[in-house]
């Protein structure tokens, strides 16, 4: 008996030491990693069905007779046994959580000869691993998981004869408990969720049924339903994506909003580009006099003539007139180019991260802009500076202004009149999917 009490005390000390180690490890890791604010701690109310499993056909008793193993729902002396309890859960990451739970209730079992009734309580610590997919695009509501647990069970059991309800033996004590199970959590929102799990539980003593056979264990099925409340005003850690970089670094709702903003921005750019393409196509294909020569090449757009130039071959021919329109050609030829074509030829100037310095490549782009401006002396340009979405708004506004200024100064140094140039800063731009590099730029808007 002393050995049993010593073993029980040893198991209890081990349980307390492991629980303290988990809490200390959690505290130290959180201090080191500076984790963002997420809803992680939850408390719950539990309702558990305890069912004594029939594992062996017969158990040999000390008095020499054999009886069928006692188990739940066998005969009129058993019932639907319930335990009530509380639990405390910490959601360590998007796939791992730990919990500490306490249940107290009754359990019964019977065979054809005798039956038992026991008051029983469980104190268990568990580790849960979520079974999540990797490529999900929105927060989880249903979260399946597997779990393992260990702890202690205390019991006070009485054994009776079925025939006359005569009490013939009692057992009481405590023993180590281990368990393996499956479960499902359903998140109503970021604060409330339901839990349903079933756990195969082994009590490392067979005295729970009121008689110690010496076999060393009792096998139960614990099926639990719980309602839990998670503290906090943020996203729930358990609803996040699994095993993805950055999932824990940002609030999940903020990540979704950033993606939606980027998609909306890209749709707007696509619509604008399609409109510009349609306008340019119209410029290149328009034929006012229907002579088969588009206006962009027709020296006489108002006079039909079946010639490459679009004008009558001889000035004395009937209807011959002097060209009324200067042909629209490339901006490099020295003639005034179509404004839409110029806008396409004036490429943006890109910058390094958090920098307003011109690179060799950006200077090559600017040299081409200088050539276009010199070939189109009546053209004025607005220089628009932009920045990515990294950093504060004020910092990015100053960075945008610096980028616009350095570009203007370069153009002026190459002979472009300052009164033809104006500048504006637009600051942070929405992230274009995952390419922030596209936002570190200066655009030219010709007018």
C-alpha positions, 0 to 999 in steps of 0.5 A: 500500500505504501508503494502505491501511495508513493507511486501516486505522489511521484506521478503528481509531482511529475505532473506539477513539474511538467505544467510549471515547465510549460508555463515558464517555457511559454513566458520565456518564448513570448518575451524573446519572439515579441509575438503580435497580439492574438486571442490565445487564452481560453476557458471552457465549461465541459460535459463528458460521457464516461464509458467503461470499455470491454477489453478482455472477455474474462478477468480472473478474480482472487476468489477463484471464479471468473466473470465477464469484464464489467463495462458500460451499458450492460444490463439495468445496473449501468447508465449514461455516465456524465462528468462535469468540468472546466478547462484552460487552453493556450493556443501556442501557434496556428496548429499547436495548443496545450490545455489543462482540464478537470472533470468530476462525475460518476461511472458504472459498469456491470456483467451478469454477476456483479456491478460497480458504481464509482465517483471519479475525477480527472486532472489532465494536461493535453497537447493538440495538433491541428489537422489543417491544409496549407493552401487555404485563403480565408480564416478557419471555422472548423478545425479538426485536431489530434491530441495526447494527454496525461494526468491523474485520476482519483476514484472511490468505487463500490462493487455489488452483486446483481441479484440482491444489490449486496455490497461486497467490496470497495476500492479507492485511490488515485492513479496515472492516466494517459490518453489519445484522441480526436476532436473538432473545434467550431469557431463561432467568432474570434472569442467563442468556439465549441469543442467536441472530442473523443479520447481513448483513456487508460487508467493505470490501475484496474481498481476503478471498477471496485475490485483490483484484479492485478492486471494493471489498467482500466480502459475508458472512452471519454467523449467531451463537449465544451463551450469556450471563451477566448480572451482578447479583441484580436483574431483568434490564433487557432483560425490562422493558416497552417505552416505559412511564413508570416501567418503569425507576424500579422493579424489575419484580417489585415493580411486579407485586407491588404490582398483585397486592396492590392487586387482592387488597385491592379484591376484599376490599373488594368482598366486604365491600360485597356482604355489607353490601348483602345485610344492608341489603336483608334489613333493608328487606325482612324482614316478620315477620308476613307482612302485606305491611308490612316490619318497618322500617315496621311499628309492630306487627311481630308482629301481622298487619294490612292497614293502612299502619302494620301495626297494627289500625286501632282499639285495641279490635279483637281482637288490637290491641296497643300498638306494640312497636317504634319504627319505624326511620327516617332518622337525621336524625329524632331516633329511633334508626336501624339500625346498618347504615344509620348505617354507610353514612351516616357517610362517610369524611373525606379529606385532602390528600397528607401532611397532617392538616389538615381541608378545607372539604369534610371539615368538611361531612362531619364536621358530618353525622357530628355530627348522626348522633351527636347523634340516636343518643345511645347510639352509640359510634364508633371513629375510624380514621386511614389513609395511602397507601403513599407514604413510610416506615411510621413516618411514615405511622403518625404521619400516621394518628394525627394525622388520627384525633386532629384528627377526634376533636377536631373532634367533641368541639368540636361537643358529642360526648362524648369517652367515646363516641369512641375512635381507632386508626391503621392506617398505610399502606394498599395502593394501590387500583390507581392511586388513592392518594387513597382511602387518605388518609382517616379512617373511622368504625366504629360499634358 
